[in-house]
Structures are given as structure tokens and as C-alpha cells.
Amino acid sequence: MQTFPVLRERFARAYLAPMTSPAITRAAIAQTHSLIRPQIRQTPVIEVAAGDFGLTGEALAFKLEFMQHTGSFKARGAFANLMARPVPAAGVTAASGGNHGAAVAFAARRLGHKARIFVPAISSPAKIARIRSYGADLVVGGERYDEALAGCDAFASQSGAMKVHAFEQVETLLGQGTVGLELEEQAPGIDTLLVATGGGGLIGGIAAWYEGRVKVVSVEPELAPTLHNALRAGEPVDSPAGGIAADSLAPRRVGSIMFDIARRHIAEAVLVPDEAIAEAQKQIWEVLRVVAEPGGATALAALLSGRYRPAPGERVAVLLCGANTSAVSF
């Protein structure tokens, strides 16, 4: 039986070198899935009549990725980083709005590494509590993600800890791309997939997997239009970083690695108001009896608000990507 270090070395040699020319390909995503599969859950897909949400058209497929370890898709990218890269004795460090930090803390604990996580003050109490529950050294400071990232960068330089970026990292995109691999196996007949976008690691990995074979649509809050603005400008640009989903969907700019993928394989980028996101949270609870965080409900908000209107016969899937929030009464 091959040892883990041997598998990691072969994976890095085949798929991650040279790092100056990242290969976010279907083959690399499939190899990543094989690497991390023992550590992650294959989350379920359910089919729900559109009429249950007051919509018309074909039944909706929901990928319930909030059932992943740590309550979001982020565990995939975290394990991809910690298993495909050599972790130094100083451990790992990450900046996060909350979900990525929880995932890195969880993966580090499971694989026996130290972790220091930096989050801004806007991170929700539920996410802060989850990070602490995994035994990480947690630093809360600054108002936004970029300030947490600056603290993480300084600590990595000083300590020698391995930085695990939430979206601007090849391994992160490869890990998140495994969502697409699973979904294609579980729901092979879909035409369109709606995905909430923050820094773009999730949608970038998924779009790289599908390579245009499915229409991948980005959904962002109006108050945090990172990918929308980047596509209009032709390059990643600073954007507003506010709104109800600011703890998960509001970096100041989209990642440069995923942006090249976005220009080739993301069909559309739509914006939704905070009111629509809150209504999507409510409807997810009323119809599915699931509590989703604002970022996790954002993709559905595009349908409920009419910002994305499927064509007749179009088969749509919605990614529910996170549920790290306190229980809410509507």
C-alpha cells in the first residue's frame, strides 16, 4: 500500500507543477477528489418541485453542501491544501470570514497540525464558536476580511506557518471543484447551476470541472459584487464589501486564479438584494426545514427574486453551500 507522503508527492508532481502555470483541470480535480475522499462527505442532492417555492418550470435539484464537515463546502479546499502540500512544524494559518477558518481548523486537528485562524469582527458568533471548538488559536480583529488577511500574512512570515488561502490558491480551487464532480454524478441531467460567489474559489473550481458543459451562473449580493465588477472591468478590481452575507461573500476583490476560469466558463453573473437573500433563507426553512446562512441561501435568491429566469424546460440546480448561523425565527 502506498504511503500518504508518496501519494502527495506524485499528486504535486503531476498536477501542481509548475505553480506559475496553475492547472485547474478536470483531471486534477478528479485526482484531488481521490486524495481527499476519505476525509470528506459526499453530500446529498434532492429534487424539489419548483411550485413548492412558488416558481414555475422544471423541478429544482439542490446540492446540500451545508451538510459537509464544518457546515460548508470549505472543508474540501482545506483538506486539499493540507494533504497535497507539506505542512511545516509551525502548522497552518488562514484568514477567513468564518467558514474557511473553521474548515482549516477542522482539517488541521484531524491531520495533527497546529492552526492559527484570523477572522474579522463581522464574523458571526456561530462561526467563531465553531473555529474555537476545533482547538485552533483564534485571532479576531479588524472590520473586514482584508484586515484579517493582513494579520494572517504577517503571522505566516514571522512563524513559518503554511498559509492556506480561502480562494487564491490552486489546491483550494481543486478541492472546491470536487463539488462539481460529485454533482455531475448525482444529477447528470441539469442544464444550469446557480452558485453563490465571494472570492470565487468555489465557483472557479466548479466551472473548471464542467468546462462549459453546464451553464454555471454566479450569484452575488448587490452590496458585494466582486465577480460582477471584475467581469465588467476585464480584471479583478476592488469592490464594495458589505451586506447581509458579508462574513462569507465579501472579499474586496475576486481571486486572479479563478478569474481566468470565469472568463472562459462562467456564463452569467447576477446580483441580488439583501432582502432577496433573507427571503431565500426564510423559504429554505419553510420548504425544506433547513436553516441556511445568508451566503448559503444567496444562490436560491436569484430564482426567488427573478434575477435569474430559467427558459422553458431548463433544468436548474442550486448549490446550498453553508449553514453556519445561529437558529433564526422568521
C-alpha positions in Angstrom: 0.0 0.0 0.0 1.4 3.4 -0.9 2.0 5.8 1.9 0.4 9.3 2.2 3.7 11.2 1.5 4.3 9.2 -1.7 0.7 9.9 -2.9 1.2 13.6 -2.0 4.5 13.8 -3.9 3.0 12.1 -7.0 0.0 14.4 -6.9 2.1 17.5 -6.7 4.5 16.4 -9.4 1.6 15.6 -11.8 -0.8 18.3 -11.2 0.7 21.3 -9.3 4.0 22.0 -11.0 4.9 24.5 -12.2 2.9 26.6 -9.8 3.4 29.6 -12.1 1.0 28.0 -14.5 -1.8 26.5 -12.4 -3.6 23.5 -13.9 -7.2 23.6 -12.6 -8.3 20.8 -14.9 -10.8 18.0 -14.7 -8.0 15.5 -14.3 -6.5 17.4 -11.4 -9.9 17.8 -9.7 -10.6 14.1 -10.1 -7.1 13.3 -8.6 -7.8 15.7 -5.7 -11.1 14.0 -5.1 -9.3 10.7 -4.8 -6.9 12.2 -2.4 -9.4 13.9 0.0 -12.3 11.5 -0.4 -11.5 9.6 2.9 -11.8 12.9 4.8 -14.9 14.5 3.3 -18.6 13.7 3.0 -20.4 13.1 -0.3 -23.2 15.5 0.3 -26.7 14.6 -1.0 -28.8 16.0 -3.8 -32.6 16.3 -3.5 -35.2 17.2 -6.1 -37.9 19.7 -5.2 -40.9 20.8 -7.2 -40.5 24.4 -8.4 -44.0 25.0 -7.2 -43.0 24.4 -3.6 -41.2 27.7 -3.8 -43.9 29.4 -5.8 -42.0 29.1 -9.0 -42.9 27.5 -12.4 -40.9 25.2 -14.6 -38.9 22.0 -14.0 -38.1 20.6 -10.6 -35.1 22.1 -8.9 -32.1 20.0 -7.8 -30.5 21.1 -4.5 -26.9 20.1 -3.7 -26.9 20.1 0.2 -23.3 21.0 0.7 -24.0 22.6 4.1 -24.0 19.0 5.3 -20.3 18.9 4.7 -17.9 18.8 7.7 -17.8 22.2 9.4 -21.1 23.2 7.8 -19.9 24.4 4.4 -18.1 23.3 1.3 -14.8 24.8 2.6 -13.6 21.5 4.1 -12.8 20.3 0.6 -10.3 23.0 -0.1 -8.9 22.8 3.4 -8.1 19.1 3.1 -6.8 19.5 -0.4 -4.3 22.1 0.9 -3.2 20.1 4.0 -2.9 16.8 2.1 -1.3 18.0 -1.1 1.3 20.3 0.4 3.9 19.6 3.1 2.9 21.2 6.4 5.8 22.7 8.4 6.2 22.2 12.1 4.8 25.6 12.7 1.5 24.4 11.3 -1.0 26.3 9.2 -2.7 29.7 9.2 -5.7 31.1 7.4 -7.7 34.3 7.1 -11.4 33.9 6.8 -14.8 35.4 7.3 -15.5 32.2 9.3 -16.3 29.2 7.1 -12.8 28.8 5.7 -11.2 29.2 9.1 -13.5 26.6 10.6 -12.6 24.2 7.7 -8.8 24.7 8.1 -9.1 24.3 11.9 -11.0 21.1 11.5 -8.7 19.7 8.9 -5.6 20.6 10.9 -7.0 18.9 14.0 -7.9 15.8 12.1 -4.5 15.6 10.4 -2.5 16.5 13.6 -1.3 20.1 12.8 -1.4 23.3 14.7 -3.6 26.1 13.3 -4.0 29.8 13.9 -7.0 31.4 12.3 -7.6 35.2 11.7 -11.2 36.4 11.3 -12.7 40.0 11.2 -15.1 41.3 13.8 -18.0 40.8 11.4 -17.6 37.0 11.6 -20.8 35.5 13.1 -20.7 34.2 16.6 -21.7 30.8 15.3 -18.6 30.7 13.1 -16.3 32.0 15.8 -17.6 29.3 18.2 -17.1 26.6 15.6 -13.5 27.6 15.0 -12.8 27.6 18.7 -14.4 24.2 19.1 -11.8 22.7 16.7 -9.0 23.8 19.0 -7.4 26.4 16.8 -5.7 29.6 18.0 -8.2 32.2 17.0 -7.5 35.9 16.4 -10.4 38.2 16.0 -9.6 41.7 14.7 -10.4 44.3 12.1 -13.7 45.0 10.4 -13.3 43.1 7.1 -11.7 40.1 5.6 -8.8 42.1 4.1 -7.7 43.1 7.6 -7.8 39.5 8.8 -5.7 38.6 5.8 -3.1 41.1 6.6 -2.7 39.7 10.1 -2.5 36.2 8.7 0.2 37.2 6.2 2.3 38.8 8.9 2.0 35.7 11.1 2.9 33.4 8.3 6.0 35.5 7.5 7.1 35.6 11.2 6.3 32.0 12.2 6.9 29.9 9.0 3.4 28.5 9.2 1.8 27.5 5.9 -0.8 29.9 4.7 -4.0 28.4 3.4 -5.8 31.0 1.3 -9.6 30.9 1.1 -9.6 31.2 -2.7 -6.3 32.4 -4.3 -4.7 29.0 -4.1 -4.5 26.2 -6.6 -5.2 23.5 -4.1 -8.2 25.4 -2.8 -9.8 25.6 -6.2 -9.1 21.9 -6.9 -10.7 20.9 -3.6 -13.8 23.1 -4.2 -14.1 21.7 -7.8 -14.9 18.3 -6.3 -18.4 19.7 -5.6 -18.9 19.8 -9.4 -17.5 16.2 -9.8 -20.0 14.9 -7.3 -22.9 16.9 -8.6 -22.4 15.6 -12.2 -22.5 12.1 -10.9 -25.6 12.7 -8.8 -27.6 15.0 -11.2 -26.2 14.4 -14.7 -29.3 15.9 -16.4 -29.0 19.5 -15.2 -28.6 22.4 -17.7 -27.8 25.2 -15.2 -26.1 25.5 -11.8 -26.5 28.6 -9.6 -23.6 29.2 -7.2 -23.0 31.9 -4.6 -19.8 33.8 -5.2 -17.4 35.5 -2.8 -13.7 35.3 -3.6 -14.5 32.7 -6.3 -12.8 29.6 -5.1 -16.0 27.5 -5.2 -17.4 28.7 -8.5 -14.0 28.7 -10.1 -13.4 25.1 -9.2 -16.9 24.0 -10.3 -16.7 25.9 -13.6 -13.3 24.3 -14.3 -14.9 20.9 -13.8 -17.8 21.5 -16.1 -15.8 23.4 -18.8 -19.0 24.9 -20.2 -20.9 21.6 -20.4 -23.4 23.1 -17.8 -24.3 26.7 -17.6 -22.7 27.9 -14.4 -24.2 31.2 -13.1 -22.6 33.3 -10.4 -25.0 34.9 -7.8 -23.6 37.7 -5.6 -25.1 40.2 -3.2 -25.6 43.7 -4.7 -23.5 45.1 -1.8 -20.6 42.7 -2.6 -20.3 42.5 -6.4 -16.8 41.2 -6.7 -17.0 38.9 -9.7 -19.7 41.0 -11.4 -17.5 44.1 -11.3 -14.4 42.1 -12.3 -16.1 40.8 -15.4 -17.3 44.3 -16.4 -13.7 45.7 -15.9 -12.0 42.8 -17.6 -9.8 42.1 -14.5 -10.2 41.7 -10.7 -10.9 45.1 -9.1 -11.7 46.4 -5.7 -15.4 46.3 -4.9 -17.8 47.1 -2.1 -17.7 44.5 0.7 -20.9 44.8 2.7 -24.4 43.4 3.1 -26.1 40.6 4.9 -23.7 37.9 3.7 -20.5 40.0 4.4 -19.0 37.3 6.6 -18.8 34.8 3.7 -19.3 36.7 0.3 -17.5 40.0 0.7 -13.8 40.0 -0.1 -12.7 43.2 -1.7 -11.8 41.5 -5.0 -12.2 38.2 -6.7 -9.2 35.8 -7.0 -7.0 36.2 -10.0 -6.6 32.4 -10.5 -10.4 31.8 -10.7 -10.9 35.0 -12.9 -9.2 33.3 -15.9 -11.6 30.4 -15.4 -14.6 32.7 -15.0 -14.0 34.5 -18.3 -14.0 31.1 -20.1 -16.6 29.1 -18.3 -19.0 31.2 -16.2 -22.0 32.0 -18.3 -23.5 34.9 -16.3 -23.1 36.9 -13.1 -26.3 38.2 -11.4 -26.7 40.4 -8.3 -29.4 40.0 -5.7 -30.5 42.5 -2.9 -30.2 41.6 0.7 -34.0 41.4 1.0 -34.0 38.6 -1.5 -31.3 36.7 0.4 -33.3 37.0 3.6 -36.4 35.8 1.8 -34.4 32.8 0.4 -33.3 31.9 4.0 -36.9 32.0 5.0 -38.1 29.9 2.1 -35.4 27.3 2.6 -36.6 26.9 6.2 -40.3 26.9 5.3 -40.0 24.4 2.4 -37.0 22.3 3.3 -36.9 22.8 7.1 -33.2 23.7 6.8 -31.5 26.8 8.3 -29.0 28.3 5.8 -26.7 31.2 6.5 -27.1 34.2 4.2 -24.3 33.2 1.9 -25.7 29.7 1.7 -29.1 31.0 0.6 -27.8 33.5 -1.9 -27.9 31.2 -5.0 -31.6 30.5 -4.4 -32.3 34.2 -4.1 -31.6 34.6 -7.8 -34.6 32.4 -8.6 -37.0 33.8 -6.0 -36.3 37.4 -6.9 -36.5 36.8 -10.7 -32.9 38.0 -11.2 -32.4 34.7 -12.9 -35.3 33.4 -15.0 -34.9 29.9 -16.5 -36.0 29.2 -20.0 -38.9 26.8 -20.6 -37.7 23.3 -19.9 -34.4 24.4 -18.4 -33.3 22.1 -15.6 -31.7 24.1 -12.8 -29.6 23.0 -9.8 -29.0 25.2 -6.8 -25.9 24.9 -4.5 -26.8 25.4 -0.8 -23.2 25.9 0.3 -23.3 26.8 4.0 -25.3 26.8 7.2 -23.1 28.3 9.9 -25.5 30.5 11.6 -27.5 30.6 14.8 -31.0 29.4 14.6 -33.3 32.2 13.4 -37.0 32.7 13.9 -39.0 34.0 11.0 
